[in-house]
Amino acid sequence: MDCNYFGICGSCTLGGQTYEEQLSNKIDIEKERFKNFWNNEIDIIKSDDGSFRNRAEFRVWRTYETDDTVEFSYAMNDIDKKPLPIDSCSIVSVPIANIMPKLLEQIQTNEILNHKLFTCEFLSSTTNNILVTLIYHKKLDELWSNEAKKLQEKLNIKIIGRSRKQKVILSDDFIDETLTINNQKFYFRYSEGGFTQPNQNVNTQMISWVLDNIDAYDDLCELYCGGGNFTIPLSKKFNKVLATEISKTSIKSAKTNCELNNINNIEFIRMSSEEFVEAKNKVREFTRLKDIDLDSYKFSTLFLDPPRAGLDVTTTKLAQNFEQIIYISCNPQTLHRDLETLTKTHTIEKFALFDQFAYSNHIESGAILKRLF
């Protein structure tokens, strides 16, 4: 991948290396980190070399010329966290890359749309749906809505306006996505403000990796399920699924995605992992579970995809009671910490690295564990 901003932009911190070089460096680091747990082959899920990010956020930068005109551009933070005006971004998806200059050109000449605009957020799908969120330091009125609607129609995109305590939806606040996983199509609706995987090519391979390497029987329990990214495909492998998530937005998306795929063997519950442990251990009763009999589930497998902080102590103890654990991690440091406990009762059967964020130091990982006794 070529980029004019390698070595300057704070996003692609490993820019200047080839894709294989940057990936090899990250693999070496993680092999060393996990060598006390895993010395066998690591499955490597590669990213595309460029045009891989399906979501992106840019500041709107103004350059004031000597003739009092204003030139607009996008901006990132440089390696010193100072604004870096850019005219392109090599890691964003092709739909986002194509719409960025067209959007900026229209905003440049429209004072109603560019006045006090400070951020543009882009969300795209592999089916070329694009949602753009324009974020302002001003109240958005009817004049803004009228101009934004014209822009939305002209560029054939969806636009949302945001300012403090204000969200203006002109048509929809979501895009639709179709993912093909192991030759089967799955349908997802991604909402503005909700979590989505940033690299869909790697995402679909991550899901396939899980499906291809687990023993699927009886029921599945999933904590931190998000919008059902893994839950929906995994539901095809298990009798019943109980999935929890703390975010209201994500739970709403997960239920919608269930309907889009005509799936009826999943129960989604809005609660934290700590609350679920309390419910499972009958420490507390929750009205959110009044219509769900936890004892009716015959859980064989626990799926974990926690935030960067990893697992809390109570959730780690709960995990040790399951025959099979699927652990997807966005932070190798906390995964390593949690494996210190989990490998006392389980053995690692498969281990993988997922290069979701190519050209950065970040890499995701996954482990599938089976109980020893």
C-alpha positions in Angstrom: 0.0 0.0 0.0 1.3 3.5 -0.9 0.4 6.5 1.1 1.7 10.1 1.0 1.5 10.3 4.8 3.4 7.3 6.0 5.8 8.4 8.8 3.7 11.5 9.4 0.1 10.3 10.1 -0.5 9.0 13.6 -2.9 6.3 12.3 -0.6 4.1 10.3 2.2 3.9 12.7 3.9 1.0 10.8 3.7 2.8 7.5 6.7 2.7 5.3 7.0 -1.1 5.7 5.5 -3.6 3.2 2.3 -5.3 4.3 4.1 -8.6 4.9 6.9 -6.8 6.9 4.5 -5.1 9.3 2.5 -8.2 9.7 5.6 -10.3 10.3 6.8 -7.9 13.0 3.4 -8.1 14.8 3.4 -11.9 14.6 6.9 -12.2 16.1 5.8 -10.0 19.1 2.7 -12.1 19.8 4.6 -15.4 19.4 7.0 -14.2 22.0 4.1 -13.0 24.3 2.2 -16.3 24.1 5.1 -18.8 24.0 4.3 -20.0 27.5 0.8 -21.1 26.3 1.2 -21.9 22.6 4.2 -23.1 20.6 2.2 -24.7 17.8 1.2 -23.1 14.5 -0.7 -19.8 14.8 -3.5 -19.3 12.3 -3.0 -15.9 10.6 -5.9 -14.0 9.2 -4.6 -11.3 6.8 -6.1 -8.0 5.8 -6.3 -6.5 2.4 -3.3 -4.4 1.6 -5.2 -1.0 1.6 -8.8 0.0 1.2 -9.8 -2.2 4.2 -11.5 0.2 6.7 -15.3 0.3 6.5 -15.6 3.1 9.0 -13.5 6.2 9.4 -13.5 9.6 11.1 -11.8 12.8 10.0 -11.7 16.3 11.3 -12.7 19.1 8.9 -9.8 21.5 8.5 -9.8 25.1 7.2 -6.9 26.8 5.6 -7.4 30.6 5.3 -5.8 32.0 2.1 -4.4 35.5 1.6 -7.4 36.5 -0.5 -9.7 35.7 2.4 -11.0 32.5 0.8 -11.2 29.3 2.8 -10.0 25.9 1.6 -11.5 22.9 3.3 -9.8 19.6 3.7 -9.9 16.5 5.9 -7.4 16.1 8.8 -6.0 13.4 11.0 -3.6 13.6 13.9 0.0 13.3 13.1 2.5 11.3 15.2 2.8 14.2 17.6 -1.0 14.4 17.9 -1.1 17.7 15.9 -3.6 18.2 13.1 -2.4 16.9 9.7 -4.5 18.0 6.7 -4.8 15.2 4.1 -6.2 14.9 0.6 -6.7 11.1 0.7 -6.6 8.1 2.9 -5.3 4.8 1.6 -6.8 2.5 4.3 -10.5 3.5 3.9 -12.8 1.3 1.8 -13.3 2.2 -1.9 -16.8 3.6 -1.4 -15.6 5.9 1.4 -12.5 6.9 -0.7 -14.7 7.8 -3.6 -17.3 9.8 -1.7 -14.8 11.8 0.4 -13.7 14.3 -2.3 -17.2 14.7 -3.7 -18.6 15.4 -0.2 -15.9 18.0 0.5 -16.4 19.7 -2.8 -20.1 20.2 -2.1 -19.5 21.3 1.5 -16.8 23.8 0.4 -19.3 25.8 -1.6 -22.2 25.6 0.9 -21.9 28.0 3.8 -25.0 26.5 5.6 -23.4 23.0 5.5 -19.8 24.0 6.3 -20.4 26.6 9.0 -19.0 25.2 12.3 -18.7 21.7 10.9 -15.8 20.0 12.6 -16.0 16.3 12.0 -17.1 13.8 9.3 -17.7 10.2 10.2 -18.1 7.6 7.4 -19.7 4.1 7.6 -19.8 1.9 4.6 -20.8 -1.6 3.7 -19.5 -4.1 1.1 -22.8 -3.6 -0.7 -21.8 0.1 -1.2 -24.2 1.6 1.3 -22.7 4.8 2.8 -23.8 6.7 6.0 -22.1 10.0 6.7 -22.4 11.8 10.0 -21.7 15.5 10.0 -20.9 16.9 13.5 -21.2 20.6 14.3 -20.6 23.2 16.9 -24.0 24.8 16.3 -27.7 24.0 16.5 -29.0 22.4 13.3 -32.1 24.1 12.0 -34.5 23.6 9.1 -32.2 25.5 6.7 -29.5 22.9 7.4 -31.9 20.0 7.0 -33.0 21.3 3.6 -29.5 21.7 2.3 -28.4 18.4 3.7 -31.3 16.6 2.1 -30.3 18.0 -1.3 -26.7 16.8 -0.7 -27.9 13.4 0.4 -29.9 13.0 -2.8 -27.1 14.3 -5.0 -24.5 12.0 -3.7 -26.8 9.0 -3.1 -25.8 8.6 0.5 -27.4 8.8 3.9 -26.6 11.8 6.1 -27.1 12.4 9.8 -26.4 15.7 11.5 -25.2 15.9 15.1 -24.5 18.7 17.5 -24.7 18.9 21.3 -27.9 17.1 22.4 -29.1 16.9 18.8 -29.3 14.2 16.2 -31.0 15.0 12.9 -31.9 11.9 10.8 -32.8 12.8 7.2 -33.8 9.3 6.1 -32.2 6.4 8.0 -29.6 6.2 10.7 -28.3 2.8 9.6 -26.9 0.9 6.6 -27.5 -2.7 5.5 -24.8 -5.2 5.0 -24.6 -8.7 3.5 -21.8 -11.0 4.6 -21.0 -14.3 2.9 -19.6 -16.7 5.5 -18.8 -20.3 4.5 -20.9 -19.9 1.4 -23.9 -18.7 3.4 -25.4 -15.2 3.3 -26.1 -13.3 6.5 -27.8 -9.9 6.7 -26.9 -7.2 9.2 -28.1 -3.6 9.9 -25.4 -1.3 11.3 -26.7 1.7 13.2 -24.9 5.0 13.5 -23.3 5.2 16.9 -23.2 1.4 17.4 -20.1 -0.8 17.3 -19.2 -2.4 14.0 -16.2 -4.3 12.9 -13.9 -1.9 11.0 -12.4 -4.5 8.5 -15.1 -6.6 7.0 -12.8 -8.9 5.0 -11.0 -9.9 8.2 -14.3 -10.0 10.1 -15.8 -12.6 7.8 -12.6 -14.7 8.1 -12.7 -14.4 11.9 -16.2 -15.7 12.0 -15.3 -18.6 9.6 -12.3 -19.4 11.7 -14.5 -19.8 14.8 -17.1 -21.9 12.9 -14.5 -24.2 11.4 -12.6 -24.9 14.7 -15.3 -25.5 17.3 -17.2 -28.5 18.5 -20.8 -27.3 18.3 -23.4 -29.1 20.4 -26.1 -28.3 22.9 -26.4 -24.6 23.8 -24.2 -21.5 23.5 -23.7 -18.6 26.0 -22.2 -15.4 24.6 -21.1 -12.4 26.7 -20.4 -9.0 25.1 -22.4 -10.0 21.9 -22.6 -6.5 20.4 -24.9 -6.4 17.5 -24.8 -10.2 17.0 -21.8 -10.2 14.6 -20.8 -13.7 15.8 -24.0 -14.6 17.4 -26.1 -14.8 14.2 -23.8 -17.2 12.3 -23.0 -19.3 15.4 -26.8 -19.8 16.1 -26.8 -22.1 13.1 -24.5 -24.5 15.0 -26.2 -24.7 18.4 -29.7 -25.7 19.7 -30.2 -22.4 21.6 -28.2 -19.3 22.3 -28.3 -16.9 25.2 -26.4 -13.6 24.5 -25.8 -10.6 26.7 -24.6 -7.1 26.0 -24.7 -3.9 28.0 -25.3 -1.4 25.2 -28.9 -0.6 24.4 -28.0 0.4 20.8 -26.2 -2.9 20.3 -29.0 -5.0 21.8 -31.5 -3.3 19.5 -29.3 -4.0 16.5 -28.9 -7.6 17.5 -32.6 -8.2 17.7 -33.1 -6.5 14.3 -30.3 -8.7 12.8 -32.1 -11.7 14.2 -35.2 -10.8 12.4 -33.4 -10.0 9.1 -32.0 -13.6 9.2 -35.2 -15.3 10.3 -33.5 -16.7 13.4 -35.6 -17.6 16.4 -33.2 -19.6 18.7 -31.5 -16.6 20.3 -32.4 -14.7 23.4 -30.7 -11.3 23.7 -30.5 -9.8 27.2 -29.2 -6.3 28.1 -26.9 -6.9 31.1 -23.3 -6.8 31.9 -21.1 -9.9 32.2 -20.9 -9.3 36.0 -24.7 -9.2 36.2 -25.1 -12.4 34.2 -22.7 -14.2 36.6 -24.8 -13.0 39.5 -27.9 -14.3 37.8 -26.4 -17.6 36.8 -25.1 -18.2 40.3 -28.5 -17.1 41.7 -27.0 -14.3 43.7 -29.6 -11.8 42.4 -32.8 -11.9 40.6 -33.3 -9.7 37.5 -36.6 -8.6 36.1 -34.9 -8.6 32.6 -34.7 -12.4 33.1 -38.3 -13.0 34.3 -39.3 -14.8 31.1 -36.1 -16.7 30.8 -35.3 -19.9 32.6 -31.5 -20.1 32.8 -31.7 -23.7 34.1 -33.4 -24.8 30.9 -30.2 -24.2 29.0 -27.6 -26.9 28.5 -24.5 -24.8 27.9 -21.5 -26.5 26.3 -19.8 -23.4 25.0 -19.0 -19.9 26.2 -18.2 -17.2 23.7 -16.2 -14.2 25.0 -15.4 -11.0 23.1 -14.7 -8.5 25.9 -13.5 -4.9 25.7 -9.8 -4.0 26.0 -9.9 -4.5 29.7 -10.5 -8.2 29.3 -12.4 -10.3 31.8 -13.3 -9.5 35.3 -12.5 -12.1 38.0 -16.1 -13.3 38.3 -16.5 -13.9 34.6 -13.2 -15.7 34.4 -14.4 -18.1 37.2 -17.7 -18.6 35.3 -15.8 -19.5 32.1 -13.9 -22.3 33.8 -17.2 -24.2 34.2 -17.8 -24.5 30.4 -16.6 -27.4 28.3 -15.5 -25.1 25.5 -14.4 -21.4 25.5 -14.1 -19.2 22.5 -12.2 -16.1 23.4 -11.8 -13.3 20.8 -9.6 -10.5 22.1 -8.9 -6.9 21.0 -6.0 -6.7 23.5 -3.3 -9.4 23.5 -2.1 -8.2 26.9 -5.3 -8.9 28.7 -5.9 -12.1 26.8 -2.5 -13.3 28.0 -3.4 -12.3 31.6 -6.8 -14.1 31.4 -5.2 -17.3 30.0 -3.0 -17.5 33.1 -6.2 -18.5 34.9 -8.2 -20.2 32.1 -5.4 -22.6 31.3 -5.5 -24.0 34.8 -8.8 -25.8 33.8 -8.6 -25.7 30.0 -6.1 -26.4 27.2 -5.7 -24.2 24.1 -6.8 -26.1 21.0 -6.5 -23.4 18.4 -4.9 -19.9 18.4 -5.1 -17.2 15.7 -4.1 -13.6 15.0 -6.4 -11.3 13.1 -4.9 -8.3 11.4 -7.9 -6.0 11.6 -5.8 -2.8 11.8 -3.1 -3.2 9.2 -0.1 -0.8 9.4 -0.8 -0.1 13.1 0.7 -1.8 16.1 -2.7 -3.3 17.0 -3.6 -6.9 16.2 -6.5 -9.0 17.5 -6.3 -12.6 18.6 -8.4 -15.6 19.3 -8.2 -18.8 21.3 -10.4 -21.9 21.5 -10.0 -23.8 24.7 -11.3 -27.2 25.9 -11.8 -28.2 29.5 -9.2 -30.6 30.9 -11.4 -32.4 33.4 
